[in-house]
Amino acid sequence: MTFLNIINRVKENTSKIINEKGYDKVDFVVEYSRSGFGDITCNVAFLLAKNLKKSPQEIAQEFAAEYILGNDLEKVEAHKSGYLNFFINNNSFNNTVLPESLKENYGSIDIRKNSKLVVEHTSVNPNKALHIGHLRNVAIGDAVSRILSKVNYDVKVLNYVDDSGLQVADIIVGFKYGGFSEDPPDGKKFANYCGDTVYVSITSKYESDKDLESRRHEILKELEDSTSETAKFGKTLTRKILSDQLDTVWNLGASYDCLNFESEILYSKLWEKIFERMKSENLVHLEDQGDNVGCWVLPIENEDDKIIVRS
C-alpha cells in the first residue's frame, strides 16, 4: 500500500457514493491536503452544488456521513468551506508501508523507459576536506539520483574534480615555498591538514608577499603540462585529498559512477578544441577592460560574466 493507493481508493469510494445517490457524474479531484486540513482533500461537493441546489458544505456533510472508512482512514470531515478532508490512520499506514518500503523495488515506477540522464554533484576542489555545505550538496545530489533511478532513468552520477585549478596551486605553493611538511600532524587527516592549515596560511600571505603570489601563477601554468614535476606532485597531493573526501562520501552511503578529472581534460587537448569552437561561434570574448581584462569570459544573462580562461 502507498499513499497513492489510498488516494485512488478515496476516488473509487467517492464515485460509488455519487452512483448510489443517483447524482450526475462529475470530474472531481482528490489530492494532497494543505497543512491543517487532513491528509487528503476532495472538491466533489463544489461540483455537485449547482445541480443539487445545495451548499457545498451540506453536500460535503452528506458524503462524510456515508463514507465507509475502512482500515486506511481514521476519519472524514466536511469543512465549512465545502471540502471533504480525509485523515489517514497512521498506525495502519505505517504498519503496512514500512515493511513494504524495505523491499528491493519498492517505489519503482517505469516512467522514463530507461532514458539516459547524468547527475553531477559534489565537485569540490581537491585541496581540503568536505565541510557541511559540501555534504548538503552530496545528500541532495544522491537523493535526486536515487529518485530518478526509481522512475527508471538510466542515471550516471558524476563528480567533476577540479584538480588543476587555483586552489590546488595554493597548496602546492604551501608545500614547495611555505615550509609546510607533507606529513600532517598526528591524528589529522591529510585533507583537513591541507585545507585548514596549508591553504589558509599560504593564501593569507599573498597580499604582503608578491613573489609568493607570482609563484602561485607559475605553478598554475605548470599544472597544465602533464610532464612537469609540478603536475606530478599536484596529482599525488590531489589524489590523497580526494581519497579522504571519498571516504566521507562513502560513509554517507553516496557513490559515483565516474570521477571526471579536469587535468585529464586538459591533457587530452579536448579543451582546446572546445575553446576554439566557442570562440568561432562567438560564445566567449576577450575582455579588454575592467577587473577581467585579458581574460576570456562567457557572458551569462542576469549574472556576472564567467571567466573561462584567465589572463
Buried (B, 14 or more C-beta within 10 A) or exposed (E): BBBEEBBEBBBEBBBEBBEEEEBEEBEBEBEEBEEEBBBBBBBBBBBBBEEBEBBBBEBBBBBBEEBEEEEBBBEBBBBEEBBBBBBBBEEBBEEBBEEEEEEEEEEEEEEBEEEEEEBBBBBBBBBBBBEEEBBEBBBEBBEBBBEBBBBBBEBBBBBBBBBBBBBBBBBBBBBBBBEBEEEBEEEBBBBBBBBBBBBEBBBEBBEEBEEBBEBBBEBBEBBBEBEBEBBEBBBEBBEBBBEBBBEBBEEEEBEBEEBBBBBBBBBEEEBEEEBEEBBEEEEBBEBEEEEBEEBBBEEEEEEEBEBBEEE
